Amino acid sequence: FRAFYGRHESAEIQQQQQQQQQQQEMHQKVSSMEIKTQQQQQEETQS
């Protein structure tokens, strides 16, 4: 029983780490999209 509990616990930790990774990737995508829109706006104002 204890071995199963330990395995279950480590599986939960892996899930949490995966969720954190996904959140970081989403944040990077969003920030890069924001940078792109800012660059486009700058180009529009310059022209």
mmCIF file of the N, C-alpha and C atoms, coordinates in Angstrom:
data_MODEL
# 
_entry.id   MODEL 
# 
loop_
_atom_site.group_PDB 
_atom_site.id 
_atom_site.type_symbol 
_atom_site.label_atom_id 
_atom_site.label_alt_id 
_atom_site.label_comp_id 
_atom_site.label_asym_id 
_atom_site.label_entity_id 
_atom_site.label_seq_id 
_atom_site.pdbx_PDB_ins_code 
_atom_site.Cartn_x 
_atom_site.Cartn_y 
_atom_site.Cartn_z 
_atom_site.occupancy 
_atom_site.B_iso_or_equiv 
_atom_site.pdbx_formal_charge 
_atom_site.auth_seq_id 
_atom_site.auth_comp_id 
_atom_site.auth_asym_id 
_atom_site.auth_atom_id 
_atom_site.pdbx_PDB_model_num 
ATOM 1   N N  . PHE A 1 1  ? 0.848 -1.205 0.000   1.00 0.00 ? 1  PHE A N  1 
ATOM 2   C CA . PHE A 1 1  ? 0.000 0.000  0.000   1.00 0.00 ? 1  PHE A CA 1 
ATOM 3   C C  . PHE A 1 1  ? 0.882 1.253  0.000   1.00 0.00 ? 1  PHE A C  1 
ATOM 4   N N  . ARG A 1 2  ? 1.916 1.223  0.795   1.00 0.00 ? 2  ARG A N  1 
ATOM 5   C CA . ARG A 1 2  ? 2.776 2.413  0.881   1.00 0.00 ? 2  ARG A CA 1 
ATOM 6   C C  . ARG A 1 2  ? 3.476 2.668  -0.449  1.00 0.00 ? 2  ARG A C  1 
ATOM 7   N N  . ALA A 1 3  ? 3.914 1.579  -1.115  1.00 0.00 ? 3  ALA A N  1 
ATOM 8   C CA . ALA A 1 3  ? 4.591 1.733  -2.409  1.00 0.00 ? 3  ALA A CA 1 
ATOM 9   C C  . ALA A 1 3  ? 3.631 2.362  -3.420  1.00 0.00 ? 3  ALA A C  1 
ATOM 10  N N  . PHE A 1 4  ? 2.394 1.925  -3.406  1.00 0.00 ? 4  PHE A N  1 
ATOM 11  C CA . PHE A 1 4  ? 1.408 2.477  -4.334  1.00 0.00 ? 4  PHE A CA 1 
ATOM 12  C C  . PHE A 1 4  ? 1.182 3.956  -4.031  1.00 0.00 ? 4  PHE A C  1 
ATOM 13  N N  . TYR A 1 5  ? 1.121 4.295  -2.755  1.00 0.00 ? 5  TYR A N  1 
ATOM 14  C CA . TYR A 1 5  ? 0.898 5.695  -2.380  1.00 0.00 ? 5  TYR A CA 1 
ATOM 15  C C  . TYR A 1 5  ? 2.060 6.571  -2.870  1.00 0.00 ? 5  TYR A C  1 
ATOM 16  N N  . GLY A 1 6  ? 3.273 6.077  -2.704  1.00 0.00 ? 6  GLY A N  1 
ATOM 17  C CA . GLY A 1 6  ? 4.434 6.838  -3.154  1.00 0.00 ? 6  GLY A CA 1 
ATOM 18  C C  . GLY A 1 6  ? 4.402 7.039  -4.658  1.00 0.00 ? 6  GLY A C  1 
ATOM 19  N N  . ARG A 1 7  ? 4.023 5.994  -5.386  1.00 0.00 ? 7  ARG A N  1 
ATOM 20  C CA . ARG A 1 7  ? 3.952 6.108  -6.842  1.00 0.00 ? 7  ARG A CA 1 
ATOM 21  C C  . ARG A 1 7  ? 2.883 7.126  -7.232  1.00 0.00 ? 7  ARG A C  1 
ATOM 22  N N  . HIS A 1 8  ? 1.755 7.067  -6.551  1.00 0.00 ? 8  HIS A N  1 
ATOM 23  C CA . HIS A 1 8  ? 0.660 7.995  -6.854  1.00 0.00 ? 8  HIS A CA 1 
ATOM 24  C C  . HIS A 1 8  ? 1.120 9.432  -6.594  1.00 0.00 ? 8  HIS A C  1 
ATOM 25  N N  . GLU A 1 9  ? 1.859 9.607  -5.511  1.00 0.00 ? 9  GLU A N  1 
ATOM 26  C CA . GLU A 1 9  ? 2.321 10.951 -5.159  1.00 0.00 ? 9  GLU A CA 1 
ATOM 27  C C  . GLU A 1 9  ? 3.256 11.493 -6.235  1.00 0.00 ? 9  GLU A C  1 
ATOM 28  N N  . SER A 1 10 ? 4.194 10.663 -6.679  1.00 0.00 ? 10 SER A N  1 
ATOM 29  C CA . SER A 1 10 ? 5.155 11.123 -7.694  1.00 0.00 ? 10 SER A CA 1 
ATOM 30  C C  . SER A 1 10 ? 4.423 11.421 -8.999  1.00 0.00 ? 10 SER A C  1 
ATOM 31  N N  . ALA A 1 11 ? 3.373 10.677 -9.315  1.00 0.00 ? 11 ALA A N  1 
ATOM 32  C CA . ALA A 1 11 ? 2.599 10.945 -10.536 1.00 0.00 ? 11 ALA A CA 1 
ATOM 33  C C  . ALA A 1 11 ? 1.940 12.313 -10.425 1.00 0.00 ? 11 ALA A C  1 
ATOM 34  N N  . GLU A 1 12 ? 1.431 12.642 -9.245  1.00 0.00 ? 12 GLU A N  1 
ATOM 35  C CA . GLU A 1 12 ? 0.804 13.956 -9.062  1.00 0.00 ? 12 GLU A CA 1 
ATOM 36  C C  . GLU A 1 12 ? 1.832 15.056 -9.246  1.00 0.00 ? 12 GLU A C  1 
ATOM 37  N N  . ILE A 1 13 ? 3.031 14.850 -8.702  1.00 0.00 ? 13 ILE A N  1 
ATOM 38  C CA . ILE A 1 13 ? 4.091 15.859 -8.835  1.00 0.00 ? 13 ILE A CA 1 
ATOM 39  C C  . ILE A 1 13 ? 4.432 16.057 -10.308 1.00 0.00 ? 13 ILE A C  1 
ATOM 40  N N  . GLN A 1 14 ? 4.518 14.962 -11.067 1.00 0.00 ? 14 GLN A N  1 
ATOM 41  C CA . GLN A 1 14 ? 4.812 15.081 -12.497 1.00 0.00 ? 14 GLN A CA 1 
ATOM 42  C C  . GLN A 1 14 ? 3.723 15.891 -13.189 1.00 0.00 ? 14 GLN A C  1 
ATOM 43  N N  . GLN A 1 15 ? 2.462 15.638 -12.823 1.00 0.00 ? 15 GLN A N  1 
ATOM 44  C CA . GLN A 1 15 ? 1.369 16.385 -13.439 1.00 0.00 ? 15 GLN A CA 1 
ATOM 45  C C  . GLN A 1 15 ? 1.522 17.875 -13.149 1.00 0.00 ? 15 GLN A C  1 
ATOM 46  N N  . GLN A 1 16 ? 1.825 18.215 -11.904 1.00 0.00 ? 16 GLN A N  1 
ATOM 47  C CA . GLN A 1 16 ? 1.984 19.623 -11.530 1.00 0.00 ? 16 GLN A CA 1 
ATOM 48  C C  . GLN A 1 16 ? 3.106 20.261 -12.347 1.00 0.00 ? 16 GLN A C  1 
ATOM 49  N N  . GLN A 1 17 ? 4.220 19.549 -12.498 1.00 0.00 ? 17 GLN A N  1 
ATOM 50  C CA . GLN A 1 17 ? 5.346 20.090 -13.266 1.00 0.00 ? 17 GLN A CA 1 
ATOM 51  C C  . GLN A 1 17 ? 4.933 20.309 -14.717 1.00 0.00 ? 17 GLN A C  1 
ATOM 52  N N  . GLN A 1 18 ? 4.174 19.366 -15.278 1.00 0.00 ? 18 GLN A N  1 
ATOM 53  C CA . GLN A 1 18 ? 3.733 19.519 -16.658 1.00 0.00 ? 18 GLN A CA 1 
ATOM 54  C C  . GLN A 1 18 ? 2.831 20.741 -16.776 1.00 0.00 ? 18 GLN A C  1 
ATOM 55  N N  . GLN A 1 19 ? 1.920 20.927 -15.816 1.00 0.00 ? 19 GLN A N  1 
ATOM 56  C CA . GLN A 1 19 ? 1.027 22.084 -15.858 1.00 0.00 ? 19 GLN A CA 1 
ATOM 57  C C  . GLN A 1 19 ? 1.830 23.373 -15.797 1.00 0.00 ? 19 GLN A C  1 
ATOM 58  N N  . GLN A 1 20 ? 2.835 23.418 -14.932 1.00 0.00 ? 20 GLN A N  1 
ATOM 59  C CA . GLN A 1 20 ? 3.669 24.618 -14.835 1.00 0.00 ? 20 GLN A CA 1 
ATOM 60  C C  . GLN A 1 20 ? 4.373 24.882 -16.158 1.00 0.00 ? 20 GLN A C  1 
ATOM 61  N N  . GLN A 1 21 ? 4.897 23.825 -16.785 1.00 0.00 ? 21 GLN A N  1 
ATOM 62  C CA . GLN A 1 21 ? 5.569 23.988 -18.075 1.00 0.00 ? 21 GLN A CA 1 
ATOM 63  C C  . GLN A 1 21 ? 4.603 24.550 -19.110 1.00 0.00 ? 21 GLN A C  1 
ATOM 64  N N  . GLN A 1 22 ? 3.386 24.004 -19.145 1.00 0.00 ? 22 GLN A N  1 
ATOM 65  C CA . GLN A 1 22 ? 2.403 24.470 -20.121 1.00 0.00 ? 22 GLN A CA 1 
ATOM 66  C C  . GLN A 1 22 ? 2.087 25.947 -19.875 1.00 0.00 ? 22 GLN A C  1 
ATOM 67  N N  . GLN A 1 23 ? 1.937 26.333 -18.607 1.00 0.00 ? 23 GLN A N  1 
ATOM 68  C CA . GLN A 1 23 ? 1.647 27.729 -18.291 1.00 0.00 ? 23 GLN A CA 1 
ATOM 69  C C  . GLN A 1 23 ? 2.792 28.626 -18.752 1.00 0.00 ? 23 GLN A C  1 
ATOM 70  N N  . GLN A 1 24 ? 4.026 28.198 -18.517 1.00 0.00 ? 24 GLN A N  1 
ATOM 71  C CA . GLN A 1 24 ? 5.182 28.997 -18.942 1.00 0.00 ? 24 GLN A CA 1 
ATOM 72  C C  . GLN A 1 24 ? 5.193 29.131 -20.453 1.00 0.00 ? 24 GLN A C  1 
ATOM 73  N N  . GLU A 1 25 ? 4.931 28.032 -21.171 1.00 0.00 ? 25 GLU A N  1 
ATOM 74  C CA . GLU A 1 25 ? 4.930 28.084 -22.633 1.00 0.00 ? 25 GLU A CA 1 
ATOM 75  C C  . GLU A 1 25 ? 3.840 29.026 -23.125 1.00 0.00 ? 25 GLU A C  1 
ATOM 76  N N  . MET A 1 26 ? 2.653 28.935 -22.522 1.00 0.00 ? 26 MET A N  1 
ATOM 77  C CA . MET A 1 26 ? 1.562 29.832 -22.902 1.00 0.00 ? 26 MET A CA 1 
ATOM 78  C C  . MET A 1 26 ? 1.979 31.279 -22.668 1.00 0.00 ? 26 MET A C  1 
ATOM 79  N N  . HIS A 1 27 ? 2.598 31.555 -21.525 1.00 0.00 ? 27 HIS A N  1 
ATOM 80  C CA . HIS A 1 27 ? 3.018 32.913 -21.204 1.00 0.00 ? 27 HIS A CA 1 
ATOM 81  C C  . HIS A 1 27 ? 4.036 33.406 -22.220 1.00 0.00 ? 27 HIS A C  1 
ATOM 82  N N  . GLN A 1 28 ? 4.975 32.538 -22.610 1.00 0.00 ? 28 GLN A N  1 
ATOM 83  C CA . GLN A 1 28 ? 5.977 32.935 -23.603 1.00 0.00 ? 28 GLN A CA 1 
ATOM 84  C C  . GLN A 1 28 ? 5.305 33.239 -24.930 1.00 0.00 ? 28 GLN A C  1 
ATOM 85  N N  . LYS A 1 29 ? 4.344 32.407 -25.327 1.00 0.00 ? 29 LYS A N  1 
ATOM 86  C CA . LYS A 1 29 ? 3.649 32.643 -26.595 1.00 0.00 ? 29 LYS A CA 1 
ATOM 87  C C  . LYS A 1 29 ? 2.925 33.981 -26.543 1.00 0.00 ? 29 LYS A C  1 
ATOM 88  N N  . VAL A 1 30 ? 2.229 34.246 -25.442 1.00 0.00 ? 30 VAL A N  1 
ATOM 89  C CA . VAL A 1 30 ? 1.459 35.485 -25.319 1.00 0.00 ? 30 VAL A CA 1 
ATOM 90  C C  . VAL A 1 30 ? 2.400 36.687 -25.372 1.00 0.00 ? 30 VAL A C  1 
ATOM 91  N N  . SER A 1 31 ? 3.506 36.620 -24.612 1.00 0.00 ? 31 SER A N  1 
ATOM 92  C CA . SER A 1 31 ? 4.427 37.762 -24.580 1.00 0.00 ? 31 SER A CA 1 
ATOM 93  C C  . SER A 1 31 ? 5.053 37.981 -25.956 1.00 0.00 ? 31 SER A C  1 
ATOM 94  N N  . SER A 1 32 ? 5.374 36.906 -26.665 1.00 0.00 ? 32 SER A N  1 
ATOM 95  C CA . SER A 1 32 ? 5.967 37.070 -27.999 1.00 0.00 ? 32 SER A CA 1 
ATOM 96  C C  . SER A 1 32 ? 4.930 37.652 -28.954 1.00 0.00 ? 32 SER A C  1 
ATOM 97  N N  . MET A 1 33 ? 3.663 37.260 -28.797 1.00 0.00 ? 33 MET A N  1 
ATOM 98  C CA . MET A 1 33 ? 2.610 37.835 -29.639 1.00 0.00 ? 33 MET A CA 1 
ATOM 99  C C  . MET A 1 33 ? 2.472 39.327 -29.355 1.00 0.00 ? 33 MET A C  1 
ATOM 100 N N  . GLU A 1 34 ? 2.547 39.698 -28.068 1.00 0.00 ? 34 GLU A N  1 
ATOM 101 C CA . GLU A 1 34 ? 2.438 41.111 -27.707 1.00 0.00 ? 34 GLU A CA 1 
ATOM 102 C C  . GLU A 1 34 ? 3.586 41.894 -28.332 1.00 0.00 ? 34 GLU A C  1 
ATOM 103 N N  . ILE A 1 35 ? 4.781 41.334 -28.293 1.00 0.00 ? 35 ILE A N  1 
ATOM 104 C CA . ILE A 1 35 ? 5.945 42.013 -28.880 1.00 0.00 ? 35 ILE A CA 1 
ATOM 105 C C  . ILE A 1 35 ? 5.718 42.203 -30.374 1.00 0.00 ? 35 ILE A C  1 
ATOM 106 N N  . LYS A 1 36 ? 5.182 41.184 -31.049 1.00 0.00 ? 36 LYS A N  1 
ATOM 107 C CA . LYS A 1 36 ? 4.947 41.287 -32.491 1.00 0.00 ? 36 LYS A CA 1 
ATOM 108 C C  . LYS A 1 36 ? 3.954 42.413 -32.781 1.00 0.00 ? 36 LYS A C  1 
ATOM 109 N N  . THR A 1 37 ? 2.873 42.499 -32.017 1.00 0.00 ? 37 THR A N  1 
ATOM 110 C CA . THR A 1 37 ? 1.872 43.533 -32.277 1.00 0.00 ? 37 THR A CA 1 
ATOM 111 C C  . THR A 1 37 ? 2.483 44.912 -32.004 1.00 0.00 ? 37 THR A C  1 
ATOM 112 N N  . GLN A 1 38 ? 3.325 45.021 -30.987 1.00 0.00 ? 38 GLN A N  1 
ATOM 113 C CA . GLN A 1 38 ? 3.975 46.299 -30.718 1.00 0.00 ? 38 GLN A CA 1 
ATOM 114 C C  . GLN A 1 38 ? 4.862 46.698 -31.888 1.00 0.00 ? 38 GLN A C  1 
ATOM 115 N N  . GLN A 1 39 ? 5.614 45.747 -32.432 1.00 0.00 ? 39 GLN A N  1 
ATOM 116 C CA . GLN A 1 39 ? 6.488 46.041 -33.572 1.00 0.00 ? 39 GLN A CA 1 
ATOM 117 C C  . GLN A 1 39 ? 5.643 46.486 -34.770 1.00 0.00 ? 39 GLN A C  1 
ATOM 118 N N  . GLN A 1 40 ? 4.527 45.816 -35.002 1.00 0.00 ? 40 GLN A N  1 
ATOM 119 C CA . GLN A 1 40 ? 3.667 46.185 -36.121 1.00 0.00 ? 40 GLN A CA 1 
ATOM 120 C C  . GLN A 1 40 ? 3.145 47.612 -35.926 1.00 0.00 ? 40 GLN A C  1 
ATOM 121 N N  . GLN A 1 41 ? 2.738 47.939 -34.713 1.00 0.00 ? 41 GLN A N  1 
ATOM 122 C CA . GLN A 1 41 ? 2.228 49.280 -34.440 1.00 0.00 ? 41 GLN A CA 1 
ATOM 123 C C  . GLN A 1 41 ? 3.316 50.323 -34.696 1.00 0.00 ? 41 GLN A C  1 
ATOM 124 N N  . GLN A 1 42 ? 4.527 50.033 -34.261 1.00 0.00 ? 42 GLN A N  1 
ATOM 125 C CA . GLN A 1 42 ? 5.634 50.971 -34.477 1.00 0.00 ? 42 GLN A CA 1 
ATOM 126 C C  . GLN A 1 42 ? 5.861 51.174 -35.973 1.00 0.00 ? 42 GLN A C  1 
ATOM 127 N N  . GLU A 1 43 ? 5.834 50.097 -36.740 1.00 0.00 ? 43 GLU A N  1 
ATOM 128 C CA . GLU A 1 43 ? 6.060 50.208 -38.185 1.00 0.00 ? 43 GLU A CA 1 
ATOM 129 C C  . GLU A 1 43 ? 4.949 51.047 -38.820 1.00 0.00 ? 43 GLU A C  1 
ATOM 130 N N  . GLU A 1 44 ? 3.729 50.863 -38.348 1.00 0.00 ? 44 GLU A N  1 
ATOM 131 C CA . GLU A 1 44 ? 2.609 51.616 -38.923 1.00 0.00 ? 44 GLU A CA 1 
ATOM 132 C C  . GLU A 1 44 ? 2.763 53.107 -38.627 1.00 0.00 ? 44 GLU A C  1 
ATOM 133 N N  . THR A 1 45 ? 3.186 53.438 -37.414 1.00 0.00 ? 45 THR A N  1 
ATOM 134 C CA . THR A 1 45 ? 3.314 54.855 -37.066 1.00 0.00 ? 45 THR A CA 1 
ATOM 135 C C  . THR A 1 45 ? 4.493 55.479 -37.812 1.00 0.00 ? 45 THR A C  1 
ATOM 136 N N  . GLN A 1 46 ? 5.528 54.707 -38.076 1.00 0.00 ? 46 GLN A N  1 
ATOM 137 C CA . GLN A 1 46 ? 6.701 55.239 -38.775 1.00 0.00 ? 46 GLN A CA 1 
ATOM 138 C C  . GLN A 1 46 ? 6.376 55.538 -40.240 1.00 0.00 ? 46 GLN A C  1 
ATOM 139 N N  . SER A 1 47 ? 5.590 54.684 -40.861 1.00 0.00 ? 47 SER A N  1 
ATOM 140 C CA . SER A 1 47 ? 5.346 54.837 -42.295 1.00 0.00 ? 47 SER A CA 1 
ATOM 141 C C  . SER A 1 47 ? 4.450 56.042 -42.585 1.00 0.00 ? 47 SER A C  1 
# 
